[in-house]
Amino acid sequence: MQSDARKGGNATAKRRPVTSPEKGGRNMRILTRKEWDRIPASYKGKWEPTPYNISRVESGELPAEYIGKRNMLTYEEGNGTVLLTEGYHFTVL
């Protein structure tokens, strides 16, 4: 993923964290549509209501609000590869 950021992936978004008070004051990345489109499809997905994810919601392992939201994998310095969920960790303008 680190090499992906060098190719233009979401390196710009990584440099623009903002505080999102409506989400508990967490840092949220802001991506433009162009930045989102540059991320390879293999690094993007969506929380689907599969039996596996539904069982994770029922067990409390996955928040129900995540189902239907887009997600992406990225590299964070000091944390390695992380999974981010739209509306909680990033937003696309």
Secondary structure, DSSP 4 states (H G I P E B T S, - for coil): -HHHHHTTSSHHHHT-EEEEGGGTTEEEEEE-HHHHHHS-GGGEEE----HHHHHHHHTTSS-GGGTT-EEEEEEETTTEEEEEEBTTTEEE-
